[in-house]
Amino acid sequence: MKLKVTLIFVVAFLLCLAVSGTVLCEPVSEITTLTITSDPEGADIYLNGQKLDQQTPLTLENLQPGQEIELVLRKPPLYKKSIPKKVTVKPGKNNVFIPIPETWYYYMWLYLPTLLKAAGMTLFLTIIAVFNGIIIGTFTGIFRVVHNKLLNTIAGIYVDFTRGTPLLVQIFMIHFGTPPIIGHLLGTGNPVPINPFVSALLALSINSGAYVAEIIRAGIQSIDVGQMEAARSLGMTYRQAMRFIILPQALKRVIPPLGNEFIAMLKDSSLVSVIGMEELVRRAQVIITRTYRPTETWIEVGLIFLIMTLPFTRLVAYLERRLKTSD
Amino acid sequence: MIKVVNLHKRYRHLHVLKGISTEIQQGEVVCIIGPSGSGKSTFLRCINLLEKPSEGHIYIENIDVTDHSRINVNEVRAEVGMVFQRFNLFPHLTALENITIAPVKVRGLSTEEAQDRAYKLLERVGLRHKADAYPEQLSGGQQQRIAIARALAMKPKALLFDEPTSALDPEMIQEVLDVMKDLAHEGMTMVVVTHEMGFAREVAKRVLFMDDGQILEEGTPQAIFSTPKNERTKQFLSKIL
């Protein structure tokens, strides 16, 4: 009996405590807040379709418990808008975390600066290679037409070999084929590795030289034989006729095909990626291993190549048109 | 001044010149006529060694120019000017530069000297006002006159003309022939391959009729045109006169 009474008291006390507790605690946790965080942060917040002035992370105050809110986050231009999230505000502190999905071009944009830098390397490689090619090719081209069997033969072998083998094979020959030879020549027998940049430049220059040689040869041979005869009939030597009469005319005609050679080399230079030369294609491969976004990355690489070649294609077409009218 | 002895020219199996012998005097104007493919142009081109003779000798002022051991071919060519059927002006140079380039580069004249000479020559061919024009801006007749001035700028001992009016429009032929007549009257030694019978009749001191790589008949224009002896000459002249 006594125990029963005691139990009732205890229960009543606990009840009172519970009731008073909720009543008494109420003012302490009076503020209802909602903290919105997102990945990434700094996103625009749309609350029930209304854009707020501030961005995530943000803590909203003055909310009524039980209030229903719909949240959408946006972070243009790289992210899609988030899936709408309905939140029922509970009394006290509320937290909501919303991930924002990336757009399909997110990685294209993210790696654009890296790829552009690599494209700069591609362009640099090409310019140097074609510049070397023009120097090698001018001499080789002239060697092919002069009346000297030895020079004809040497130039012929070089041009035939270079044009008759794949550039990829030439790159391998230089990068992997020559180190043992250098080692042997140095007497140590240990292969001397070549810097990929040096191999790439060598291979591209040698390759370009052969093609330029053919362009120069064709340019010289396109000049009417009457020009050489007229020059010789005036007492000029073969050298003088070449230098003052034939070459100035030939070089003018050679400019558009040289432009085409530059465009071809810009594209073919991508082959040096196989020896680890960090140019545009190689850089793209590295990015893809990190992002697993082959489609976007390769489209982007293609576009970068297109943007680089297009002005030159137009320039060549313009020069060809102008040359046609002046001929 | 030019003496040709038994000149032969063969291209592999083609026998183009079959023993040409003739002599051209100082100040003489010789016209070579004949059908196409008779070897007229080849003969002319042999004289200034644009073609290498296969056999025979050519003497210019008693020097055997076919003797390569003793002769610098370029020096020979500088002494014998050539005017081509298709002008062959240098298209990348102005009229003036076309004329000055050889004297400067070959003779070693200063640019001023060469230009003085060039302006006088341009005056002579009536094209002083075209000095700065490029060949493409000139008519065929004007181009050929510039080409003659270009050849004259080397002060050659003789001038060779390879059908100089054949590539010209009819109304431009006369202006070129007039320049050539002036040259003839001034005593220039000239060998002219031509189809202009009027010019040959008027200016030539001697006419050579060539066919099949040989000189079939030669004589004064009067003799050749009025009383040809060779059957082939008669046949040829009857077709073109």
Contacts between the chains, C-beta under 8 A, distances in Angstrom:
chain1	res1	chain2	res2	distance
A	224	B	88	7.4
A	226	B	84	6.2
A	226	B	86	5.7
A	226	B	88	3.9
A	227	B	88	6.2
A	227	B	90	6.7
A	229	B	50	5.6
A	229	B	82	7.8
A	229	B	84	7.1
A	229	B	88	6.6
A	230	B	82	7.6
A	230	B	84	6.4
A	230	B	88	3.7
A	230	B	89	7.5
A	230	B	90	7.2
A	230	B	147	7.9
A	231	B	90	7.6
A	231	B	102	7.9
A	232	B	50	6.6
A	232	B	74	7.6
A	232	B	77	6.0
A	233	B	48	5.9
A	233	B	50	6.4
A	233	B	77	5.6
A	233	B	80	7.9
A	233	B	81	7.1
A	233	B	82	3.8
A	233	B	84	7.9
A	233	B	151	7.6
A	234	B	77	7.1
A	234	B	78	6.9
A	234	B	81	7.6
A	234	B	101	7.9
A	234	B	102	3.8
A	234	B	106	6.5
A	234	B	150	7.1
A	234	B	151	7.3
A	234	B	154	5.9
A	235	B	74	5.2
A	235	B	75	6.8
A	235	B	77	4.7
A	235	B	78	2.7
A	235	B	79	7.7
A	235	B	102	6.3
A	235	B	106	4.4
A	235	B	107	8.0
A	235	B	154	6.3
A	236	B	74	7.0
A	236	B	102	6.4
A	236	B	105	6.4
A	236	B	106	5.8
A	237	B	74	5.3
A	240	B	105	5.5
A	240	B	106	7.2
A	244	B	101	6.1
A	244	B	105	6.1
A	245	B	90	5.6
A	245	B	101	7.9
A	248	B	92	5.1
A	249	B	90	7.8
A	249	B	91	6.7
A	249	B	92	5.3
A	252	B	92	7.2
A	326	B	136	7.5
